[in-house]
């Protein structure tokens, strides 16, 4: 079972994945922008050295669900992840859950 924090992060990034559809309708675009801003704010709060990347330690301190999935998010095995890396991970997980159709 996912925690509320995990669900919130997935929901935020799920909204980001709506992309063009969100731009087609103003209310969805507003929600998407709000979700993106919230995720960015959380990322910036976790990025204590302000280098635009999270280390494993930074993620553990402020974004525990990101920390839990750090190795999967850090696809390049660099030891640091960006906001774009987190977004790509969540989008890939959301796509993996979609039923075949």
Order of alpha helices (4+ residues) and beta strands (2+ residues): alpha-alpha-alpha-beta-alpha-alpha-alpha-beta-alpha
